[in-house]
Amino acid sequence: MSFKTIFEPFRIKMVEPIAVTTPEERIHFLKQAHFNPFLLHSEHVMIDMLTDSGTSAMSAQQWGAMITGDESYAGARSWHKMESEIRDLTGFEYVLPTHQGRAGERILYQVLGGPGKIFISNTHFDTTRANIEYAGATAIDIPVPEAANTCFEYPFKGNIDTLKLEQLIEKHGPENIGAVILTVTNNSGGGQPVSMKNAMDVKAICSKHSVLFLLDSCRVAENAYFIKHREQEFKDFTYREIASAMFRLTDGTVMSAKKDALVNTGGFIALKDENLAIKCRDLLIITEGFSTYGGLAGRDMEAIAVGLREVFDPSYLHYRIKSTAYLGDHLNQAGVPVMLPVGGHAVYVDAKKLYPHIPPHEYPGQTLVCELYLKGGIRAVEIGSLMFGKYDEQGKLIPAAMELVRLAIPRRVYTQSHIEYVIEVFQEIMKDRHQTKGFKILKETKFLRHFTARLEPLKQEPVLAV
């Protein structure tokens, strides 16, 4: 017997109050934040969908494990638990702990990168691209063509274009390729999954040209769910077995444990090659901490060891994917243009289609995130020309490939009523979307400008229906 209702497979033992704000208060707070939700105070946010990174609710088992944390500087018991769990999952011998994923990216891509080096990915996320470019290398995205059409139902829009991959390796020369990076799921591409067949094809190409193949694995459990239910060959595998099989196709991985390890901080690098691991370890010790803690407390490593097991629980993953799909499907039914099919950790709204009258240089995605906050106290993030836009030599904006807004859902945090509220807010946004104005940037930085940029509305402040 099966039921239509998908309920949360957990009970709530502790609650955190949400401060309910008024529309007038939110206008004031958003002005103070220079119309950038990253600069809002968290206590002024009602539903926080800015990111799913480090925002999960940990389990009783994780909190219990934290009490046993060994805070020894070197060789802590907690480190050996985490290392053993990562080795078992990934199959990699050399494991380096980091305080979060971007620390691992900085170390790995500083070692592998530099001027003249090329990194190729299905889609680099913001911190990955920034760390590669900061080291002087070039980051190139080659998602499959199907990924560009948000309305097109394709099971693995996160795949990398293997034909273009071959062409790029031949064009630049294998010796100039720092690495091929497969991000699962493809966050910047709408949270879309990558198929095992695609990973196998990439492995074959990289092996043929002796190019390093890396996995950005921060949402590898969610990706495994899609493989099990969309690739017939893997329907009888467990989610953990699928994830392990994907790891074993690659030469190494970097993971932000703040996602699918269900913790609030932490990450790691895991590698097959000893020489590369030694170079990374040297940089880790200089900049992060000793090689058996890497900037993490023992209690954090305990939580990661437990979380890497819990995340593959079938009941949890079923709830996680289906609850995300519920939000996406209901927004789609309300006429909101969303990325289809809905991904695992977030719902992505196509702001270019929602606001066809707002051109990329007026940042339609940023317009939507401000409207979400003004109308409902919801914080989301723009993944479009504010995050990924570049300037040409004349200072003209080169837009991003897509103008998306991501509604990232923290794991085990919000309940059904919170999701229903988000749907209602979107229904209000749809009513006056054609009158909504765009934004211009007043102040920005060279790298990762979306984190700190200051903006102002064009012509008039966004219309607020009270």
C-alpha distance (Angstrom), angle and dihedral (degrees) to the residues before:
residue distance angle dihedral
M1 . . .
S2 3.80 . .
F3 3.80 131.2 .
K4 3.79 131.1 -150.6
T5 3.80 94.9 -133.2
I6 3.82 115.6 88.1
F7 3.79 107.5 -159.6
E8 3.80 129.8 -167.0
P9 3.83 107.4 -89.1
F10 3.80 92.3 -138.8
R11 3.79 141.9 61.2
I12 3.80 122.7 -123.5
K13 3.83 115.0 -120.3
M14 3.78 99.7 170.3
V15 3.80 132.5 29.9
E16 3.80 134.3 -158.6
P17 3.82 118.4 -152.1
I18 3.80 120.7 -119.8
A19 3.80 116.4 -142.4
V20 3.80 108.3 -133.1
T21 3.81 111.0 -142.1
T22 3.79 131.2 -161.9
P23 3.83 124.7 -123.5
E24 3.81 89.8 -110.2
E25 3.80 91.3 53.0
R26 3.77 91.7 48.8
I27 3.82 92.1 53.1
H28 3.80 88.3 54.1
F29 3.81 94.2 46.0
L30 3.81 93.8 47.8
K31 3.81 91.7 50.1
Q32 3.80 89.0 50.7
A33 3.81 88.2 51.9
H34 3.83 90.9 51.5
F35 3.81 89.9 -117.7
N36 3.80 91.4 -64.3
P37 3.83 113.4 119.9
F38 3.82 90.0 -155.4
L39 3.81 86.9 69.4
L40 3.81 95.5 52.4
H41 3.80 120.2 108.6
S42 3.80 109.0 -111.0
E43 3.82 92.0 -129.0
H44 3.80 87.6 63.1
V45 3.82 92.0 58.6
M46 3.81 121.1 87.8
I47 3.82 101.9 -172.6
D48 3.80 112.3 19.2
M49 3.81 113.5 -155.0
L50 3.79 96.1 150.3
T51 3.81 90.7 115.2
D52 3.78 144.1 -15.4
S53 3.82 89.3 -143.3
G54 3.79 113.2 114.9
T55 3.79 91.9 -16.6
S56 3.82 98.5 102.3
A57 3.78 123.6 120.6
M58 3.79 108.8 -118.4
S59 3.78 121.8 -134.7
A60 3.80 129.3 -113.8
Q61 3.81 87.4 -107.1
Q62 3.80 91.3 55.3
W63 3.79 93.6 47.5
G64 3.79 89.7 47.8
A65 3.81 91.3 51.1
M66 3.80 90.9 51.0
I67 3.79 90.7 63.0
T68 3.80 88.7 62.4
G69 3.81 92.8 52.2
D70 3.79 114.6 142.1
E71 3.80 107.7 -142.2
S72 3.80 96.1 -168.4
Y73 3.80 112.8 142.4
A74 3.80 94.4 -131.5
G75 3.79 132.0 28.6
A76 3.80 95.9 0.4
R77 3.80 118.5 -175.9
S78 3.80 88.6 -125.1
W79 3.79 90.7 56.5
H80 3.79 92.2 54.0
K81 3.81 90.4 51.4
M82 3.80 91.4 52.3
E83 3.80 93.2 43.4
S84 3.81 92.0 50.1
E85 3.80 92.0 49.9
I86 3.82 92.7 49.4
R87 3.78 92.9 46.7
D88 3.79 91.2 50.3
L89 3.80 92.3 49.4
T90 3.81 100.0 41.3
G91 3.79 104.3 26.7
F92 3.81 90.7 -134.1
E93 3.79 119.4 136.3
Y94 3.80 99.3 -153.9
V95 3.81 117.0 63.6
L96 3.80 125.9 177.2
P97 3.83 121.0 -172.7
T98 3.81 119.7 -139.9
H99 3.79 132.7 -176.6
Q100 3.82 90.3 -117.0
G101 3.79 141.8 -15.7
R102 3.79 98.8 -87.4
A103 3.81 89.8 55.6
G104 3.79 87.1 58.2
E105 3.80 90.3 47.2
R106 3.78 92.1 50.4
I107 3.80 92.4 51.7
L108 3.79 97.3 42.7
Y109 3.81 97.8 43.7
Q110 3.78 93.4 42.8
V111 3.80 88.2 56.3
L112 3.81 94.9 43.2
G113 3.80 99.9 33.1
G114 3.77 140.7 57.8
P115 3.82 134.6 126.9
G116 3.79 113.2 -25.7
K117 3.80 95.1 21.2
I118 3.80 121.0 121.7
F119 3.80 125.6 -152.7
I120 3.80 117.9 -165.2
S121 3.80 124.8 -161.7
N122 3.77 143.1 162.4
T123 3.83 82.0 -115.4
H124 3.80 127.2 -25.8
F125 3.78 113.1 -136.4
D126 3.80 120.0 -132.1
T127 3.81 100.1 -92.1
T128 3.82 92.3 40.5
R129 3.78 92.0 53.1
A130 3.80 91.8 43.7
N131 3.81 93.6 52.0
I132 3.80 91.7 47.5
E133 3.80 93.8 47.4
Y134 3.80 93.4 42.0
A135 3.81 87.7 59.1
G136 3.82 88.9 54.1
A137 3.81 98.1 -104.7
T138 3.81 129.5 121.3
A139 3.81 125.4 -111.8
I140 3.82 118.0 -152.8
D141 3.82 125.6 -171.4
I142 3.80 120.8 -152.2
P143 3.81 109.5 171.8
V144 3.81 117.6 169.5
P145 3.84 114.4 -86.8
E146 3.81 91.1 -110.9
A147 3.81 89.5 66.7
A148 3.81 92.3 70.6
N149 3.80 94.4 65.0
T150 3.80 108.7 73.4
C151 3.82 92.5 -169.5
F152 3.80 96.2 51.1
E153 3.80 114.2 102.8
Y154 3.80 105.6 -137.2
P155 3.82 121.0 153.4
F156 3.80 98.7 -137.9
K157 3.79 109.3 30.6
G158 3.80 88.8 151.5
N159 3.81 92.5 71.4
I160 3.77 122.8 119.4
D161 3.80 118.3 -119.9
T162 3.83 101.3 -109.4
L163 3.82 94.2 -169.6
K164 3.81 90.8 57.1
L165 3.80 89.6 43.3
E166 3.81 91.2 59.1
Q167 3.79 90.5 46.5
L168 3.81 94.2 49.6
I169 3.80 93.6 48.6
E170 3.80 90.8 50.3
K171 3.82 92.3 44.6
H172 3.81 97.0 50.5
G173 3.80 98.4 28.4
P174 3.81 125.0 -112.9
E175 3.80 91.0 -102.3
N176 3.82 89.8 63.3
I177 3.80 96.3 50.6
G178 3.80 108.8 100.6
A179 3.79 91.4 -168.1
V180 3.76 145.2 -44.7
I181 3.81 107.9 -116.0
L182 3.78 121.0 -158.8
T183 3.81 110.9 -164.4
V184 3.82 115.1 -155.0
T185 2.89 115.4 -134.9
N186 3.81 98.6 15.8
N187 3.80 99.8 -120.5
S188 3.81 100.5 -177.7
G189 3.79 89.7 43.6
G190 3.78 94.4 61.6
G191 3.80 100.8 -76.2
Q192 3.80 90.1 -72.7
P193 3.82 122.5 164.4
V194 3.80 129.0 -115.6
S195 3.80 119.8 -133.2
M196 3.78 123.5 -126.0
K197 3.80 88.6 -125.5
N198 3.79 89.9 57.7
A199 3.80 90.7 49.9
M200 3.80 89.6 49.9
D201 3.80 91.4 50.1
V202 3.80 91.2 49.7
K203 3.80 89.3 49.2
A204 3.80 90.6 53.6
I205 3.81 92.6 49.7
C206 3.80 93.5 47.1
S207 3.81 92.2 47.1
K208 3.82 90.6 49.7
H209 3.81 91.5 54.5
S210 3.85 97.7 32.5
V211 3.81 91.0 -118.7
L212 3.80 122.6 154.0
F213 3.82 113.3 -106.5
L214 3.81 117.0 -155.9
L215 3.80 133.6 -178.3
D216 3.79 122.3 -142.4
S217 3.78 92.4 -153.0
C218 3.79 107.2 175.9
R219 3.84 92.1 122.9
V220 3.79 98.9 28.8
A221 3.83 94.2 130.3
E222 3.80 92.4 55.0
N223 3.80 89.2 47.0
A224 3.81 89.5 51.7
Y225 3.81 89.4 56.0
F226 3.80 91.3 58.9
I227 3.80 92.5 46.2
K228 3.80 92.0 52.7
H229 3.80 92.5 49.7
R230 3.82 99.3 37.2
E231 3.82 105.6 34.5
Q232 3.78 110.6 64.7
E233 3.80 94.0 -154.9
F234 3.81 91.5 64.5
K235 3.81 101.4 42.9
D236 3.82 92.0 107.4
F237 3.82 95.5 47.3
T238 3.78 122.6 95.9
Y239 3.80 117.6 -116.9
R240 3.79 91.0 -110.8
E241 3.81 91.8 50.3
I242 3.81 90.0 52.3
A243 3.80 92.4 49.8
S244 3.81 91.2 47.8
A245 3.80 90.9 50.1
M246 3.80 90.6 53.7
F247 3.80 92.8 48.4
R248 3.79 90.2 51.9
L249 3.79 91.7 57.9
T250 3.79 90.4 63.1
D251 3.80 139.4 66.3
G252 3.77 94.9 -127.9
T253 3.76 147.9 -30.4
V254 3.77 143.4 -132.7
M255 3.79 117.1 -153.3
S256 3.74 135.9 -172.5
A257 3.80 99.4 -146.4
K258 3.80 87.5 -162.1
K259 3.81 88.1 86.3
D260 3.81 119.4 39.4
A261 3.80 95.6 10.1
L262 3.82 86.9 65.0
V263 3.81 95.9 -132.1
N264 3.78 136.4 124.6
T265 3.78 96.8 -125.4
G266 3.78 139.6 9.9
G267 3.78 145.7 72.4
F268 3.77 143.0 179.0
I269 3.78 148.6 -149.7
A270 3.81 117.4 -133.8
L271 3.80 120.7 -172.4
K272 3.78 142.5 -179.8
D273 3.80 98.0 -152.4
E274 3.80 117.8 76.3
N275 3.82 96.7 -156.4
L276 3.81 92.4 53.1
A277 3.79 89.9 45.9
I278 3.82 91.3 53.1
K279 3.82 92.0 52.3
C280 3.80 90.7 48.9
R281 3.79 91.8 45.9
D282 3.81 91.7 53.9
L283 3.80 91.0 53.7
L284 3.80 90.9 43.6
I285 3.80 92.1 55.7
I286 3.81 92.2 47.4
T287 3.80 96.2 49.2
E288 3.82 111.1 18.1
G289 3.79 111.6 24.9
F290 3.77 141.5 -84.8
S291 3.80 116.4 -29.8
T292 3.80 94.0 -104.9
Y293 3.79 96.5 56.8
G294 3.83 108.4 16.7
G295 3.79 94.7 -166.5
L296 3.82 95.7 -40.6
A297 3.77 127.7 118.0
G298 3.79 116.6 -126.9
R299 3.81 90.0 -113.3
D300 3.81 90.3 56.9
M301 3.80 91.1 52.9
E302 3.80 89.6 51.0
A303 3.81 90.1 53.8
I304 3.80 92.0 48.7
A305 3.81 92.1 51.4
V306 3.81 90.3 54.5
G307 3.81 94.9 40.7
L308 3.81 93.6 54.1
R309 3.82 86.8 61.5
E310 3.80 98.7 40.4
V311 3.80 94.6 51.7
F312 3.80 92.1 66.5
D313 3.81 93.7 56.1
P314 3.84 105.6 126.3
S315 3.81 94.3 -138.5
Y316 3.79 92.1 51.5
L317 3.82 94.9 47.5
H318 3.81 92.4 46.1
Y319 3.80 90.3 52.4
R320 3.81 92.4 43.8
I321 3.79 96.4 52.7
K322 3.81 96.6 38.3
S323 3.80 94.6 48.0
T324 3.80 90.9 51.6
A325 3.80 89.8 48.5
Y326 3.81 89.5 51.1
L327 3.81 91.2 61.1
G328 3.79 93.2 44.1
D329 3.79 95.0 46.4
H330 3.80 93.3 49.4
L331 3.80 92.8 48.1
N332 3.78 88.9 49.7
Q333 3.81 90.6 51.1
A334 3.81 88.6 51.4
G335 3.80 90.2 57.5
V336 3.79 96.7 -101.9
P337 3.84 108.9 142.7
V338 3.81 104.5 -123.7
M339 3.79 133.0 172.7
L340 3.79 107.9 -93.2
P341 2.92 133.2 -115.3
V342 3.80 93.5 33.0
G343 3.81 114.0 -116.4
G344 3.77 130.6 -135.1
H345 3.80 110.7 -99.9
A346 3.79 102.5 25.7
V347 3.77 148.9 13.7
Y348 3.80 114.9 -121.1
V349 3.79 120.9 -152.3
D350 3.81 120.1 -155.2
A351 3.81 99.9 -129.7
K352 3.80 92.3 -176.8
K353 3.80 89.4 63.1
L354 3.80 93.7 39.4
Y355 3.81 91.3 53.2
P356 3.83 105.2 26.5
H357 3.82 89.6 163.8
I358 3.82 93.1 60.8
P359 3.84 112.5 80.6
P360 3.83 121.5 -144.3
H361 3.81 93.1 -102.9
E362 3.82 87.8 61.0
Y363 3.81 91.0 52.3
P364 3.81 108.3 -124.3
G365 3.81 91.1 -170.5
Q366 3.78 92.3 56.3
T367 3.77 88.2 47.6
L368 3.79 90.4 57.5
V369 3.81 95.3 47.4
C370 3.80 89.5 52.4
E371 3.81 91.7 48.1
L372 3.80 90.8 50.4
Y373 3.77 90.1 54.5
L374 3.79 96.5 42.9
K375 3.78 95.1 47.9
G376 3.79 100.4 36.4
G377 3.79 113.4 5.2
I378 3.81 89.6 -110.7
R379 3.79 118.1 147.1
A380 3.81 117.7 -151.8
V381 3.82 135.1 156.4
E382 3.80 133.8 -113.1
I383 3.80 115.6 -127.6
G384 3.78 100.6 -175.8
S385 3.77 140.1 71.8
L386 3.80 95.1 -23.3
M387 3.81 90.8 55.6
F388 3.81 100.1 33.9
G389 3.81 107.5 15.3
K390 3.81 118.5 121.6
Y391 3.80 133.6 -162.9
D392 3.79 125.3 -123.5
E393 3.81 123.4 -138.7
Q394 3.80 90.7 -83.2
G395 3.79 92.2 52.8
K396 3.80 94.6 -107.1
L397 3.78 117.2 144.1
I398 3.79 117.2 -106.0
P399 3.83 100.1 -154.4
A400 3.78 125.4 -133.5
A401 3.80 118.0 -103.8
M402 3.81 91.1 -106.2
E403 3.80 137.1 15.8
L404 3.80 103.0 -136.2
V405 3.77 136.1 163.6
R406 3.79 116.0 -153.3
L407 3.78 122.8 -146.2
A408 3.79 98.9 -164.3
I409 3.80 113.3 -165.5
P410 3.82 116.0 -144.5
R411 3.79 111.1 -132.2
R412 3.82 117.3 -102.2
V413 3.82 92.5 -9.2
Y414 3.81 112.0 99.7
T415 3.80 128.4 49.5
Q416 3.79 132.7 -145.4
S417 3.81 94.4 -86.5
H418 3.80 91.1 56.9
I419 3.80 89.6 54.3
E420 3.81 91.7 47.9
Y421 3.80 88.5 52.9
V422 3.82 91.4 53.5
I423 3.82 89.4 53.2
E424 3.81 90.5 52.2
V425 3.80 92.1 51.2
F426 3.79 90.5 53.4
Q427 3.78 89.9 51.1
E428 3.81 88.1 58.1
I429 3.81 91.9 47.2
M430 3.80 90.6 53.5
K431 3.81 91.8 58.1
D432 3.82 97.3 68.2
R433 3.78 103.0 16.8
H434 3.82 93.9 122.9
Q435 3.82 91.3 62.1
T436 3.80 94.6 49.6
K437 3.81 116.9 115.0
G438 3.78 130.5 -143.5
F439 3.80 132.9 -124.3
K440 3.77 141.8 -116.1
I441 3.80 128.4 -147.6
L442 3.79 117.7 -113.9
K443 3.80 99.0 177.7
E444 3.80 133.6 10.5
T445 3.80 144.6 161.1
K446 3.81 129.0 -127.6
F447 3.80 96.3 -115.4
L448 3.81 126.5 42.9
R449 3.79 91.3 -7.5
H450 3.82 93.5 171.5
F451 3.80 91.0 71.8
T452 3.81 95.2 62.7
A453 3.82 107.5 11.4
R454 3.79 118.2 133.9
L455 3.80 117.0 -142.4
E456 3.78 140.8 175.7
P457 3.81 132.4 -156.9
L458 3.77 119.5 -99.8
K459 3.81 117.8 -115.4
Q460 3.79 94.4 -21.4
E461 3.77 139.4 5.2
P462 3.83 116.3 -88.0
V463 3.78 111.9 -77.2
L464 3.80 111.5 -103.5
A465 3.78 119.2 -156.3
V466 3.80 106.5 -150.2
